[in-house]
Amino acid sequence: MAVALASESLERVVRAALAEDVGPGDVTTDALFDASTVGTAQLLVKEPGVLCGLDPAEAVFRALDANVEVEPLARDGDLVEPRAVALVRGRLRALLTGERTALNLLGRLSGVATLTRRYVDAVEGTGARILDTRKTTPGLRELEKYAVACGGGTNHRRGLYDAVLVKDNHVRLAGGLAVAVERLRAAAVGPPIQVEAETLADVREALAAGADSILLDNMPPEALRQAVALAGGRVPLEASGGITLDSVREVAATGVDFISIGALTHAARSLDVSMEVP
């Protein structure tokens, strides 16, 4: 079950998106319709997928007319076939002015949730969990991570502030993996220390240094299996790098605990959605 969106994150995104699209006003709609004219519209999903983004869509319309009523006909996280997923009633100016912004968010988040569900389904039964990454659209991280959760994925690092990951450039500049881990231990950082390993030698060094978890970067399946054997269950292992829907189950079968997929957020295609007035 996906967690609820933080209201402050949602308000910030909606405010910025409307400012970008509407600017000083919707010249077409404002000229055609009186401010008091009301109506009803349907939000439609036009292809099968996992629904996500009804709350953001509602927030768009309510930002333009606090009296808008949105009647959901499905819930975020539902697998839906093409149909109406919500009814929106209110002033026509709010409905028409907010249409594109609401649909952009609904389509984008539903696309992320749908792609995530495909990855989650692909590894079903293996025990591996699908993680998201920081490869998100600037300004939309909280919403896109919410969409990943709606699709059945697991939210990973939200930013640089809530997790430690020692990457290759950290290792080079610090003077080695063991040195980097030692410095982090001395600094008494709060979160567990995860280190990136590109080779089996890196895995051995990370284990010897006392890393709390290891990210196996761009390793082929045979190397992943060997890394799992080396770790022997002592620390969690996360596979990452270039993993596709065609290869993810083979990766999961190696015995890794987690598989992080940047494509969930940076390469998801928006679901086809529309708004229609009866």
N, C-alpha and C positions, 0 to 999 in steps of 0.2 A: 504494500500500500504506500503510495507516494505521500510525502509530508506536505503540509500546507505551505503555500508561498508566503513569504514574509511580506506584510502589507507595504512596508517602506520600500522594498525592492520593486514591487509591482507598481506602486505610485510613481517612483522615479522613472521607470521604463516608459510607462504610459505618458507621463508628462513630456518626456523628451521626444517620444515618437510623434505625439500630436503637434508639438511645436515645430518639428521638422516638416510634417506633411501639411498642416493647416496654416501655419504662419499667422498672419493678421486676420485670416478669414477664408471661408470657402465661397469664392465669388460666384460659382455656378449655383450651388444649392441656396445660398442666401438670396439670390435674385429670383429664383423660381418659386420659393415656398415661404409662406408667412411663418413667423416664429411660433405661432400657436397651433399650427397644423400637426396632427398626430397620425400615426399609422403603425402597422405591424410588418415585420420582416422575419424570414426564416434564415438561420445559419445552416448551411448544407455541407456535408462531406460528400465528395463526388467520386471517391474511390475507397476500397477497403483499407483499413489502417487502425492504428491505436489513437484514440481521441486524446488530445491534450491542449489546454489553453482556453477553456471556457471562462475561467475567472479573469484572465487578462482581457479577453474580448469584452466581458461585462464591464470591467473597469474602464475601458476605453469609452463605451457609450455613457456610463455614469459620469465620467469626467466632463462630458458635453451636456448632459442633462441628468441631474440628480434624481429625477423622477422616472427614469427609464426602468421598465420591468423586463427582466430576462428570465424566461422559463426554460430551464435545462431539460432536454429530452434524453440525455445520456450523461455519463459521468466521465471525468478525466480518468484514463486508464482502461476504459472500455474498448474492446475490439469491435469496430462498427463497420457495417456495409454502407454503401451510398444511401444517405437519407438525411432528413432534417435532424439536427442535434440540439437546436435551441430555437425558441421564439423570442423576438425582441419587440417590445411595444414602447412607444414614446414619441417625442417630437421628431418629425421627419428630418429636420435639420441635423439633429444629433445622430440619427440612424445613417443618413447619407454621408455626413461629414466624417463619421467614425468608421465607415465601412472598410476602407482599405487598411487602415491601421489595425483594426480588429482582426481582419482576415490574415494580414501578414503574420500576426502573432499566433493565431490559431493554426494556420498552415505550417508555419515553421516549427512550432512545438509539437504538433502532431507528427510531423515528419521525423523529428528526433526520436519521439516515443516509438514510432513504427519501426525505424531502423534498429533501435535498441532491442525491441521484442524479437526481431529476427535473429540477432546475435544470441540472445538469451535462449531462445528455442533451439538454436543450433548446438548448444552445449548441454542441453538438458540431460540429466542423468550422469554427468561426468563428475559433479562436485565442484567444478570450477565456477567462479562468479565473474560476471562481466562488470568492469569498472569504467567510469568515465575519466576524463583528463582535464587539464587546464586549457585545452585547445578549443576554446569557446568563442563565440562572437562577442567582441568587446561591448560591454554594457548589458549583455544578456546572460551572463553566467548563471545567476540564480534561477532564471526561468528555464534555461536549457538543462541544468542539472535536475530541476524538478521534472522536466520531460523525460529524462533518462530514468528517473525513479518510476514515473508512470509506465514506462515501457518494461519495467522489471529489472533494470540494471541497478548497480550499487554506486552511490556517490562516493567519490574518492576525495582527493585534496580539493578544497574550495579555493585555496590560494597559497601564497608563499608563507603565510602566517600560521597555518594550522598543522603543518607537517614538515618533517625533515626529509629531504631527498638529496643525497650526494651524487651529483651527476659527473660526467666525464671531465668537464671543464673545471669543476670544483676540485677533482682529484689531481689534475695536472697542476693547477695553480697552488694547491696546498702542499704539493710535494709527495703525493701518494695517498692511496686509499686508507691505509692504516693510520697515517698521520692525520688525515681528515677526521676519521672516527675518534681518534684520541683527543683532538681539539674539541670536538663536539661534546664528548664526555666531560672534559674539563670545564666547558662552558655551562654544563648542567642544563642543556636545552630540555624543554618539557616533553615534546612528542618523541615517539620511538624513532630510532635512526634507521632509515632505509638507504641502501647504497645501490648504485647502478653497476651492473656487471656485464661486460661485453664478451668475456671469455670464461672458460672453466677455471683458468688461473685466477681470474678476478673473483670468482665464486669462492674458491679456497681462501683467498686473502680476506674476503669479507667475513667469512665464517670465523677465521682466526682472529680477526680484529674485534669480533663481538657485535657485528651489526645485528639489528633487531629484525630486519627483513631485507630481502634482496630483489631488485628489479632486474630481470634477465632481458637485456636489450638486443633485439634483432637476432636472437639465437634460433637456428633451425631446430626442428623437433628432436633429432637425435641428441643434440647438445642440451636441450631442455630436459630430456630424460636423464642424462648424466648429471645435470645440476640437481635434479630432484633426488637422485641417489646420493650425491655428495652431501646435500643438506640433511637427509635422513629425518625430515620432520622437525628439525631443531628450530627453523625459522620459516615464516611464510615466504612463498616465492610468487612473484608476479611476472608474467610474460608480457612483453610489449614490443611494438615496432612492426609495422607492415602487415599486421594480421587482418585477413579479409574474411568474408562470410564463407568462402570456399576452403579456407585453411583453419578456421577457428576451432573446429571440432578436433582436428588432428593435434592442435596445440593443447587443447583441454585434456586430451587423452594421455598426455605425457605425465600428468600428475601435478601440474602447477596448481596453486590455490586460486590465483586471480589472473585475469587477462584484461589489460587496459586497452581500450580502443579509442583513439583520438577521433576516428571517423564518425563516431556516434554524434558528435556535435559539429565537426568541421566539414563533414561531407554528406550530411543528411539532406535529402531532397524534400522540399516542402510538400505536404500533402495537398491535393487539389481541393480547395474549399471555395464556397461562394456565399453571397447573401442575395436573397431574392424577395421581392415584395409581391405578394399574391395579387 
